[in-house]
């Protein structure tokens, strides 16, 4: 199987089901942001030493791939995926458990710290952009609401992971001030 098809050489691509759309279509833009998020998480997975977080990030990568597949199916009207709400509950439990181990957050912090913590912050910002694209898509088309909740909570989880990894690696959090 060839990697290239030449189909997209004129700025079009296909959604699942065969519908041809511009590469600027909101669904394609959303899928591209999800792909970027997934790729950024792949960089974190390649570098992270914490096995539990690494395992969770690998699960998240699979989730994001599934979300991209759902977004790329325009014929899908409202798929019931209780899986995503269950994952949100898991995220909240992880966030709560890790937050108990961290110094209380009293100020805004600048993204950064060590390499892995910084990469997690970068992935968090990409997740926020993907969330904005999903919201934009939902204003014109049906999008499973559970996906939006999942992506919103994912960015919270990535923030917590970044803080936790920086804490474990004894990397200072830089406080934002005017």
C-alpha positions in Angstrom: 0.0 0.0 0.0 1.4 3.4 -1.0 1.7 6.2 1.6 0.6 8.8 -1.1 -2.6 8.7 -3.1 -2.3 12.1 -4.9 -6.0 12.5 -4.0 -5.3 15.6 -1.9 -3.0 17.3 -4.3 -5.7 19.9 -5.1 -6.6 20.7 -1.5 -9.4 18.1 -1.0 -9.6 15.0 1.2 -12.2 12.4 2.1 -14.1 11.9 5.3 -15.2 8.4 6.5 -18.0 7.4 4.2 -16.4 8.9 1.1 -17.6 12.5 1.2 -15.0 14.8 -0.4 -14.3 18.1 1.4 -11.8 20.9 1.4 -8.8 20.4 3.7 -10.0 23.6 5.4 -13.3 22.0 6.3 -14.0 22.3 10.1 -14.0 18.5 10.5 -10.6 18.2 8.9 -9.3 21.2 10.9 -10.5 19.5 14.1 -9.0 16.1 13.1 -5.7 17.9 12.4 -5.7 19.4 15.8 -6.4 16.1 17.4 -3.6 14.5 15.3 -1.2 17.2 16.5 -2.3 16.6 20.1 -1.7 12.9 19.7 1.7 13.5 18.2 2.7 15.8 21.0 1.7 13.2 23.5 3.8 10.7 21.6 6.8 12.9 22.3 6.0 13.0 26.0 5.6 9.2 26.0 9.0 8.8 24.4 10.6 10.9 27.2 8.6 10.3 30.4 10.0 8.0 33.1 6.9 7.7 35.3 5.4 4.3 34.2 1.9 5.0 35.5 1.6 8.3 33.7 3.1 6.8 30.6 0.5 4.0 30.6 -2.3 6.6 31.0 -0.9 8.7 28.1 -0.8 5.7 25.8 -4.5 5.0 26.7 -5.2 8.7 26.0 -3.5 8.5 22.6 -5.9 5.6 21.7 -8.8 7.6 22.9 -7.8 10.6 20.8 -7.5 8.4 17.7 -11.0 7.1 18.4 -12.3 10.7 18.8 -10.7 11.7 15.5 -12.4 8.8 13.8 -15.8 9.9 15.3 -15.3 13.5 14.2 -14.4 12.3 10.7 -17.7 10.6 10.2 -20.3 13.2 9.2 -23.0 10.7 8.9 -22.7 10.0 12.6 -25.4 12.0 14.3 -25.3 11.3 18.0 -23.2 8.3 19.0 -23.7 7.3 22.6 -20.3 6.6 24.0 -20.5 6.3 27.7 -16.9 5.3 27.5 -15.8 8.9 27.3 -17.7 9.9 30.4 -16.2 6.9 32.3 -12.8 8.2 31.2 -13.6 11.7 32.5 -14.3 10.1 35.9 -11.0 8.3 35.8 -9.3 11.6 34.9 -10.9 13.4 37.8 -9.8 10.6 40.2 -6.2 10.9 38.9 -6.3 14.7 39.2 -7.6 14.5 42.7 -5.0 11.9 43.8 -2.1 13.8 42.3 -3.2 17.2 43.5 -3.1 15.9 47.1 0.7 15.2 46.6 1.4 18.7 45.2 2.0 22.0 46.9 -1.3 24.0 46.9 -1.6 26.2 43.8 -2.2 29.8 45.0 -1.0 31.7 41.9 -0.9 31.2 38.1 2.2 29.5 37.0 4.2 29.9 33.8 4.3 26.7 31.7 7.8 25.2 32.0 9.8 23.3 34.5 11.8 20.3 33.2 11.7 19.0 29.7 8.9 16.5 30.3 6.8 18.9 32.3 7.2 21.5 29.6 6.1 19.1 27.0 3.1 18.2 29.0 2.2 21.9 29.2 2.6 22.1 25.4 0.3 19.2 25.0 -2.2 20.9 27.3 -2.3 23.9 25.1 -2.8 21.8 22.0 -5.6 20.0 23.8 -7.2 23.4 24.5 -6.9 24.4 20.8 -8.5 21.0 19.8 -11.3 21.8 22.3 -11.9 25.2 20.6 -12.1 23.5 17.2 -14.6 20.9 18.5 -16.7 23.7 20.0 -16.6 25.5 16.6 -17.6 22.3 14.8 -20.4 21.7 17.3 -21.9 25.2 16.4 -22.5 24.0 12.8 -22.9 20.2 13.1 -23.7 17.5 15.7 -20.8 16.5 17.9 -21.0 14.1 20.7 -21.0 16.2 23.9 -19.1 13.6 25.8 -16.1 14.3 23.5 -16.1 17.9 24.5 -16.2 17.1 28.2 -13.4 14.5 27.7 -11.1 17.0 25.9 -11.8 19.7 28.5 -10.9 17.4 31.4 -7.9 16.1 29.5 -6.3 19.5 29.5 -6.8 19.6 33.3 -5.2 16.2 33.6 -2.2 17.3 31.4 -1.8 20.4 33.6 -1.8 18.2 36.7 0.6 15.7 35.1 3.0 18.6 34.2 2.9 19.9 37.8 3.4 16.4 39.2 6.3 15.5 37.0 8.0 18.9 37.7 7.4 18.3 41.4 8.9 14.7 41.2 11.9 16.0 39.3 12.3 18.9 41.7 11.8 21.5 38.9 10.7 24.8 40.2 7.3 26.2 39.2 7.7 29.8 38.1 4.9 32.0 39.5 3.3 34.5 37.1 3.3 38.1 38.4 2.8 41.5 36.8 
